[in-house]
Amino acid sequence: MKSYAAVDLGASSGRVMVGRVGPDSLELSEAHRFPNRPVRVPEGLRWDVLGLYAGVLDGLRAAGAHCGGRLDSVGIDSWAVDYGLLDADGALLGNPVHYRDSRTEGVAEKVWATVPAAELYAATGLQYAPFNTLYQLAAARDSAQLSFAKRLLLVPDLLTYWLTGEQGTELTNASTTQLIDPRTRDWSYDVASRLGVDLGLFAPLRQPGDFAGVLRGEVLEETGLSGPVPVTAVGSHDTASAVAAVPAEAERFAYICTGTWSLAGLELGAPILTEESRAANFTNELGLDGTVRYLRNIMGLWLLQECVRAWGEPDLGALLLDASKVPALRSVVDAGDAAFLAPGRMPERIAEACRASGQPVPASPAEITRCILDSLALAHRRAIADAQRLADHPVDVVHVVGGGTRNALLCQLTADACGLPVVAGPTEAAALGNVLVQARTHGLVGDLADGRRLLTRTQPLTRYEPRGDAARWSEAEARLTRG
């Protein structure tokens, strides 16, 4: 048995999990959880990256306490696209900008004036999202920080650098920058050149499983760990780690990684770079072992999280029970609409969207919650149907992983909407995928399929069969399209 610390940072919280892996066993326990609270300062919305790093150190200390002061490896994954800038001495030039900051508004159109959207998609395969790293760099082009920067590190690579003193750019997360060619799995030098992006800012690319350094002496001292402790590059985009932990038994599966976002799609062997794929707003991000994560970003449980915050944090279990009693598909909204991207006034904005489309306006928290869950299930249905059609890749089952697996109503609605069985679990998919990559470096797990078989044997899974009238979902989808 070996012990691995998986640092898994989400948009609202971070956690350090301990994975204990043997030849035919996999146990995961939580060592430490801490909040991730963005901070609004005069210049905009920022991540409190120093607070996150402190949480990581606290978590490694707690993980060591679980394992007698000894860890066999550490791996870090987080959300995508955001980055920190370092000066010539390696010091951080300010807190990283939050992807929900408004600085990229209207920037995409300026980028497309140089590289048209269709050409950009054909070169990088990334769906349009206003916060892609490419647009963030374009927005920062004339900033003092970027002019002084000598290195750009994506968030998990920045934390790895602070732990080890070594710099690198992990590939699965790099593929979200809109500066990677998914066919070559290397930088898109033509796109970068035409848009004036200096690829020299980026540290050398790393693959999942690569050695990323060892914990510095100061880190060992602060955490009480016995050295040396290697740090392993994992699928540092949390979705890449989560997809690696999909417990699929065959190739004909779709996945939905649920949490603040819903990422719904397929695992493919090659990117889909057609104009039809671009128009459908599908992205081609890189996964483990040469795979491509062909998926659509959907707003996800962010909609409900923001409403719950606005309602003063009511009991979620009671709220979901009340929502289950509300008539289905009374009102739906487009859960992929960028109008819901910014924080604040979410209940009012959902009500306004229903009013504008001529649907009944949900008023109570239960009605708004049911509207959100029906809308997410409908968005899942559309994404999975479109992915199958565009990739010519039919599926027999939908795997739901991540925090949304705790929401039984959403899982059942997704099965109903898709007309396919849903297998829900594992909940801590990103952390498990993180652990599996570390375990592979020690020879405890084989290829991707071998890791998935281990998950199927060791992790609790729940199956939901589709029920109800599929025509009602088709009618709701048509209603949204008309709206």
N, C-alpha and C positions, 0 to 999 in steps of 0.2 A: 504494500500500500504506500502510495506517495500522496503528499499534501500540496495542493496548489491554491494560491490566492487569486481569485478573479475579481478585479476591480471593475465594476459595471456602473457607469455614470449615465443616468437618464436626465431628461429635461427638468424634472421636478425633484429628483432625489438621487443620491448615490449610495452604493452598497459595496461592501467587501465580503465576498462569499468564500468559503473554504470548500474545495472539492477534494474528497478522498477517493482515489481511484486505485483499483486493483485489477487483476487479470479479467475478472468477470463481475466487478462491482463498481458502483458509482454513487457516492453519497454527497449531498450538497447541504451545507448549513450556513446560516447568516452569522457573520462575525460582528458586523457593524453596519448601521444604516444612518445616513445623515441627509439633511435637506440640501437642495440645490436652489437657492433663491436668487434670481437675477436682481440687479440693482439698477434703478433708473437715476442717472446723474444728469447734469445739465446738457452734456453732449449726446445723451441717448441711453439706450438699454445695454447693459454690460453684464457679463458673467462674473461672479465672484470666484475667480479661479484660485486665488490664494486660500479662500475658505474650502474649496474643493480639495486642494492639495492637503490641507490640514486634516480633512476628513479621511483622505486616503492613508495618511500616516497613522491616524488613530485606528483605522481599520486594519492596517498591517500589524499594528501592535496587538489588537484583539485577535487577529488570525493566528499570530504567533502563540498567544496564550492558549488557543485551541489545540495547538500542535507541539507543545513542549518547547517553544522558541525556535522551531526549525520549519522552514518552508522549502519545498523543492523547486518552486518557481513562482513568479508573479506575472500576470498578464493584465492589460488594461484595454477596455473598450468604452466607447462613449457615442453620443450623437455625432452627426456628421457636419460637414461644411465649415464650421467655425475654427478659428485659428488664433494663435498668438504670434506677435512679431518680436524678434530679438535684435539687440544692437550688436556691434562688433565684439563686445565683451561677453555676449551670451546672456545679457540681462533683458528681462521682459519690458517691452515698451507699452505699458498700460494694459488694463484688463481687456480680454477678448470681447469683441462686439457680439451681441446676441443676434441670432438669425431673425428674430422677430423685430429687430430695430428697423426704423423706417428709412434708413439711408439708401436702400436699394430701390426705392420707389422710382419708377421711370427710367432706371438704368438699363434694363434689358433692351429697350428700343434703341438706345445709343450704341450698345454692343452690336445689335443686329444691323445697324447702318454700315458697319465695317465687315462683319461676317453674318450674312443673313441667317435667320433662324433655321431654315432647312439645311444649309451647309453646316451649321454648328451641330445639329443633331446627327447628320450623316458622319461627322468626324468624331463625335464624342458619345453619342447615343444617350445623352442625358435629357430627361424631360425638363420642360420649363418649370422652374420654381424661382421666385424673385430673390431668394436668399442663397442660391448656388454660389460657391466660393468665387467663381469667375466674376459674377456680378458684384460681389463684395469688394473684390480687388479693383474693379472698374470704378466703383463708388469712392474708393480710398485713393485713387490715383494721385491726386494733388495734396494728400494729407502729409503733415510733417512726420507722422509716425512711419508711414511707408517709405518716405524719402530717406529716413535714417536706418531703416531695417536692413539687416544683413542676412536674416534667416526667418523663414515662416514655418511654423510647426502647427499642424492640426492638433486639436485639444488632447487626444490621448498620447500623441507623440511628444507634446510639451510636458505632460506629466511624467512620461517615461524618461525624458531628458533630465528633469529635476531629480528623479530617483537614481539615475545611472551616470549622468554626465555625457551620455551618448545620444547623437541625433540621427533620426531616420524618418522616413515617410512611409507608413504602412499602406500597402496597395489597395485594400478594399475601401479604406477611407479616402485615399487619394482619388478613387474612381468617382467620388461624389463632387469633386471640385469643378467638373466640366472642362478639365484639362488633360484627361487620359483618353487614349484611343482604346476602346474595349476589344478591338481585334488584335492589336499588338501587345496589349496590357503594359504599355509604356506611355510616356508623355505624348500628347498631340503637339508636336513641335510647330506645325504650321499654324494651328489656332493660336498658340501662345505668341508666335512671332507677329502675326497679323494684328493682334490686340495689344501688343506691347507688354506682355506679361513676362517678367524675367524668371525663367525656370531655375536660374541659379539661386533664387531665394529658397528653393525647396531642398531638403536634405535627400540623400540617396534613397531610392525606393527599397522597401523591405517586403518580403513575402510573409504571410502567416506561417508561423513555425520558426522563423529566423531568430537567431540569438540577438538580443537587443541590449546586452550589457549585464552588469551585476549591480546590486544595490550599493551605493556609496557608503563609506564608513560612517559618515554623519547620519545617514538614514538607519543603518544598523543600530547605531547608538541610541537614536531617538525611539526606535520601535522595539528594541530589546531582542531583535532577531539574531540568530547565530549565522555568520557568513561562511562561505560566500552564498548569496542567494541570486540565481540568475533571473533575468527578466526576459520573457519570451514575447516576441511579436505575435499577437493573435489576430483574428479578424477584428481589427480595432474599430470598425464601424459596427455599432451594436446590432444592426440588422444583419450584417454578415455573420456575426456570431450566433444570432438567433436562428437564422436559416440553417446554419450548420447543425443546430440542435433540433431540427424538425424530425420527429421519429417516423419517417416514411419507410415503408417496407418495399416499395416499388417506385418506378419512375413516373407513373401517371398520377401525380399529386399536384395540388395547388397549396399555397401557404398564405396565411395572414398573420403578420407579426403585429400584435395589438398592444397598445399602450397610449401614450400621448398622441402618437400617430398610428394609423393603420397602413401597413405596407402589404399590398395584396398582389400576388403574381405567381410566377413559375420559376423553376430552376432549369436553365438551359445550358447547352454546350457551346452556344455561339450567340452573339448579339443579334437583335432584330433592328435594322437601321432604316427601314422603309419610311416613306413619307406618310403612309397610312398609320404607322406606329407613332410617328411624331404627332400627327393630328389627334391621336387618341391619348396623348400625353403619358406614354409609357417610358420608363427609364431602364437603362442597361447598366447596372452596377456590378462590380466584380465580386465573386465569391471565392470560396476555397476550391483548391484542386482544379483550377481552370474553368470553373463554372461562371455563369452569368445570372445575376438576379434580375429577372425581367419583371418589373412591377410598376404599380401606380401608387403614388403617395395620396393618402386620403386623410382628412383632418383628424380622424380618430377620436379617442376618448377625451382629447383636449376640450371638445365641445361640452361634455358633461363635467369635466374638472372645473372649467370656468364657471359653469352654472352653479355647481355645488359651492364654490368659493363665494359667489354672489349671494347665495342663500344662507350664508353663515355656517357652512359645514354641517348640514343635517346628517342623520344616520343613513348611510348609503344602503344598507340592507333593507331598511324600511322603505326608502325611496324606490328601490327597484321592485319591491313587492307591490307597492301602490301602482307603479308604472305597468306592471304585468296585467293589472285589471283594467287599464285604459284600452278602449277599442283600437285594434291594430290598424295601421296605415291611414289613420284619419288625416294626418298632415305629415308631409315629408319635405326636407330641404336637401340641397346638393351639398353633401358632406365633403366634397372636394373643392368647394368654392373658396377662393382666396379671401373673400370678404370676411371669413371667420378666422383669419390668421392672427390678427392682433388681439391682445387681451382686452377685457373690459366689456361690460354691458351684454354679455352673451345671451341671457334669457330674452332681453329686449330685441336683440338682433335676430334671433331665431323667430320670434313672434313677428317681427317686421317682414322677414323673408316669406313666411307663410301668408301674411296679409297681402303682400305684393303679388303672390302667385294665385290669389283667389281661393285659398284653402281655409278651412276653419283655423282660427288662431288659438294655439294652445295657451292656457293661462296659468294653471296650477303647476307646481314643480313636477308632479307626477305626469301631467300631460306633456310638458316640455321634455322630460326625460324619455317618455315613450316616443316622442317625435325624433329625438336624437338617435335612439337605438334602432328604430325602424329605418331611419335615414342611413345610418352606418351599415346596416345589413343590406340595404338596397345598393349602396356604393360598393360593398364587397361583391355583390352579385354581378354588377356591371363590370367591375374590374376583372373578375375571374372569367366571365364569359368573353370579354374582349381579348384577354390574354390568350385564351385557347384558340380563338379565331385568328388572331394576328400571327401567332407562332405555329399554327397548325399542330397543336399539342393538346389533345383531349385529356381530361383527368377524370378519375373515379372517386376522389376523396379530397376534402379540404382540411388541412391541418391548421389549427389556430394555436399559436404559441404566444407567450408573453402575458402581461398583466390582465388583458381582457379575458383570459381563460377563467378568471374568478367570477366573471359576469355571466352566469348561466343563461340569463334571458337573451343577452346578445349572441351567445353561441347558438342557442336554439333558433333565434330569428335568422342568423346567417345560414344555418342548414335549410330552413324553410325557404329563404330567398333564393339560394343557389340551387335548390333541388338536389343537393348532394349531401351525403353524410359528412359530418364535421367531427374530427377527432381533436379534442382540446387538451393541451398540455405539451410540454411542461410550461409552468408559469415563469420560472426563472430561466428562460431559454437562452438569453444572451450570456448569462453567467455560465451556463452549462456548455455552450459552444466554446466559450473562452477556455474553460477547463479542459475540454476535449483536445483542443489544439496543443495545450501545454502537455497533456498526457501523451500525445503522439510523439512529441520530441523525446520522451523517455521510453518509447516502444511499448507502452501499455495499451495503446489503441492503434488499430491499423488505419485503413482509408476512411473516407467519409461514410460509406455504407456500413463499415464495421462500427463506427461511433454511433450511428443511428440505431443499429441493432442493440447496442449496449443500452441506449436510452429507452428503447421499447421494453427491454427486460427489467429495467430498474426504476423507471419513473411512472407515477400515477397518471393515467390518461382517462378521459371521459368521452364517450361517443354519443353524438346527437344525430338522430335520424330525421330527415325532412318530413314535414307534416303540413297539412292545410292545402289550400288552393293556390297553385302556382300562378293562375291567371290574375289573382289579386296583386301580386308583385309586378306583373307585366303592366297592369293598369296604373299602378303607382309610378312606375318608371315612365310611362307615357305622359302621365300628369306632370312629372318633373320636366320632361322634355318640352312639353307645351308651355310650361311656365317660363 
